[in-house]
Structures are given as structure tokens and as C-alpha cells.
Amino acid sequence: MSEWTLTKTRLFEGIWEGALTRTDAGTATPDIKVTYLDSPVQGVSLKEDAAQNRWLLRVPIPSEAIADGVQTFLITDAAKNTLLDKITLISGEVLADDIRAEMDLLRAELDMLKRAFRRHCVETM
């Protein structure tokens, strides 16, 4: 179990940002490792925010990770070798199929609600 808790704050302009806080009263610097396809991600930065008692983590999304399909980055506490969080990017045809299936489901539910509403209107007249 890690002594760190990671909370995503945002993904903006290709940079994933999060805040690391300690679950105990220790003062050690976090040892964070970010990997994509089992390779370390370059340009990861960690900055102490002493006023908020946390560390700010910034992970640049490499351009080679922007592709069709599902891409996953793992953020781990290297000292304890435990997973803190993951970044998942979904794009391209995989996403399009998922959205089409979701739209079909929404249409079917809307049709069911319309029939029920019409039946209710007829029964209450």
C-alpha cells in the first residue's frame, strides 16, 4: 500500500495534472514513475506545493500515444511498486463504435418512454 494519494486535477493542452498528498505525516519526496507501453514517459515533473501540503505532478502526453484505440499510462509509487492511478485515452474507430452503440441504446430507451407516456395519456383521459 502506498503512502501517497493521487488526485487528478485536469488534462489540458496535452498535459495531465494531478496532486499527490501523503496519507501519513511523513515528509519524504515522492518517487513517482509514469510508464506507457512499459517504457518511462519523458518530461514528467513533480513540484512541491508546501502551502497546500502536496506535490503537483505533470505528465506530458507523448504525441506517439495519440492514436486510434485505447492508450493507457500507469502512474506508480516506485518506492512501494504500487499503482496510484492510470491515464486512459480512447480515440478513433473504437470510440466511434462505442458512441454509436450508446446512441442506439438511448434511442431505444426514448422510444420506450414515448410509448409509455402515450399509453399513460390515453389511460388518464
C-alpha positions in Angstrom: 0.0 0.0 0.0 1.3 3.4 -0.9 1.7 6.3 1.5 0.6 8.6 -1.4 -2.8 9.5 -2.7 -3.0 10.9 -6.3 -5.9 13.0 -7.4 -6.3 14.1 -11.0 -6.8 17.9 -11.3 -7.1 18.2 -15.1 -5.9 17.3 -18.6 -5.2 20.4 -20.6 -3.1 21.1 -23.7 -1.7 17.6 -23.7 -0.5 17.8 -20.0 -2.2 15.5 -17.4 -2.0 17.2 -14.0 -2.6 15.7 -10.5 -2.0 16.4 -6.9 -0.1 14.0 -4.6 -0.8 14.0 -0.9 0.6 11.8 1.9 -1.7 9.5 3.8 0.6 9.8 6.9 2.6 12.7 8.4 5.9 11.9 6.7 8.0 14.4 4.8 9.7 12.3 2.1 9.7 13.3 -1.5 7.5 11.0 -3.6 9.2 8.6 -6.0 6.8 8.5 -9.0 7.2 6.5 -12.2 5.0 7.0 -15.2 5.1 4.4 -18.0 3.4 4.0 -21.4 3.8 0.6 -23.1 6.3 -0.4 -20.4 8.6 2.5 -21.2 9.1 5.5 -19.0 7.4 8.7 -20.1 9.8 11.6 -20.6 9.3 15.1 -19.2 7.3 14.1 -16.1 7.7 16.8 -13.4 7.0 16.9 -9.7 6.9 20.2 -7.8 6.3 20.7 -4.1 3.3 22.9 -3.1 4.2 23.5 0.5 1.4 25.9 1.1 -1.2 23.2 0.2 0.9 20.4 1.7 1.0 18.4 -1.5 3.1 17.8 -4.6 2.0 18.7 -8.1 2.5 16.1 -10.8 2.6 16.9 -14.5 2.7 14.2 -17.2 3.1 15.3 -20.8 1.2 13.0 -23.2 3.6 12.0 -25.9 2.5 12.5 -29.5 3.1 8.8 -30.3 0.4 7.9 -27.8 -2.3 9.9 -29.7 -3.6 7.1 -32.0 -6.7 5.1 -32.7 -7.7 2.7 -29.9 -7.1 2.7 -26.2 -3.8 4.0 -24.8 -3.0 3.6 -21.1 -0.4 5.2 -18.9 0.4 3.9 -15.5 1.4 6.1 -12.6 3.1 4.2 -9.8 4.7 4.8 -6.5 8.2 3.5 -7.4 9.2 3.1 -3.8 6.4 0.7 -3.0 5.7 -0.5 -6.6 2.0 0.2 -6.2 -0.3 1.7 -8.8 -1.5 5.2 -7.9 -3.6 6.0 -10.9 -3.9 5.5 -14.7 -4.5 7.7 -17.6 -6.6 6.2 -20.4 -7.0 7.8 -23.8 -9.7 6.5 -26.2 -9.9 7.7 -29.8 -10.7 6.8 -33.3 -12.9 4.0 -34.5 -13.0 2.3 -31.1 -14.7 5.4 -29.7 -17.0 5.8 -32.7 -18.4 2.3 -32.3 -18.9 2.9 -28.6 -20.7 6.2 -29.2 -22.9 4.6 -31.9 -23.9 1.7 -29.5 -24.7 4.3 -26.8 -26.8 6.3 -29.2 -28.7 3.2 -30.2 -29.4 2.4 -26.6 -30.6 6.0 -25.9 -32.9 5.9 -28.9 -34.4 2.6 -27.8 -35.0 3.9 -24.3 -36.5 7.1 -25.7 -38.9 5.1 -27.9 -39.9 3.0 -24.8 -40.6 6.2 -22.8 -42.6 7.7 -25.6 -44.8 4.6 -25.8 -45.3 4.5 -22.0 -46.1 8.3 -22.0 -48.7 7.9 -24.8 -50.3 4.9 -23.1 -50.5 6.9 -19.9 -52.1 9.8 -21.7 -54.7 7.5 -23.3 -55.5 5.8 -19.9 -55.9 9.0 -18.0 -58.2 10.8 -20.5 
